[in-house]
């Protein structure tokens, strides 16, 4: 009798173990299954990736010359209309994995205007790299605003304030509503260029070089009104001189 009971117990244990083994071997794992999350070294990354997602690569670059661009590291690139964003690496590169659709990538680089880039992701097709270009440095806030006006009866061109004193890294804004105008430094210019030209009702900002000695620097102004040009120095009308 004892032998019979032992045989029954042994058979029951064997069947129980076989059932557990069978249940574990045929279990279908899903990406959100705790068993998958608990073993990241297995195929969790593969299971968690939507097979419809397409890799997208790109870069952020700043225009530094007519034919030269420089990479922008650590720039935050965002996909508009989503919470998706990535930071560029040391070479200015970034990458996304996106489902098919139309997207716009944008970035902010302090001191520059950056163009948002639109691109399309199609199923089964690798899109070309998305290159976001930044250029046209934003004009800094001026330390001094110079207003240019002209009295067409007397022909006197007025500049306010006058005289103008500058210091290294100061920024100066010139503006005039009288007509197209030009500013010419002579004999020494404290800014990058000797001459600035602009249309009427426009403002141009020029910043003083860091190696400039503080003080007063002479410059002349010309304003075009109708068919006449009013100027403090005829040299300004000479279009052949380098600006």
C-alpha positions, 0 to 999 in steps of 0.5 A: 500500500505504501509503495502504491501511494509513493508511486502516485505521489511521484507521478503527480509531481512529475506531471506538475513539473511537466506542466510548468515547463510546458507553460514557460516554454510556450509563453509569448513575450510582449514588449511591455511584459515584465519579463522583458523589462527585467532582462534588458540584455536580451531582445527587449530593445528589438521588441520595443522598436516599432517595425514601422519606425525609420531612422532619421539622421541630420546635423546643425551647422552655422554659416561662418563664411561664403563656403564654410559652415561649422558644426554646432555641438550640444544644440537641442533639436526638436520635432515640432508638434511632438515631445521628441527632441535630441541633443547634437553630439560633438560633430553637430549630428543628431538622429531620430527614429520616427514613424512615417509622416511629415515633420519639421525639425527646429533648433535654437542657437544663441546669437543666430537665426536658424531655419526650421527644416521640413522633411518626410519619412516614408515606410521602408525608405531612408530619408536624406540627412536633415541639415539645419543651417544657422546664419545671419547673426542676430543684431545685438541690443545697441548701447547707442542709437544714432539718429540721422536727419537732413534739412533739405532747405539748408542741406545740413545733415544732423547726427544725434548724438554728436560727437560719438564716443565708443568703447570696446565691444559697444554696439551702435545702431544707425537709423534714418527715415529721411532716405537711403543713407551711408556712414563712413569712418575716417581715417580709422574705423572702430568697427569691422567696416569703414562704411555702412549703407542702408535704405530709408527707414532701416536700422543697421547695428555695428559693434566696436572691435575688442582691440579698439581704444575707447574714445572719439572716432570721426565719421561722416554721413550722407543721405539721399533725398529724391534726386539729391544727396546731402553729405558732410563729405563728398567721399561718401558719394564715390562708389568706387571706394571699398566699403 
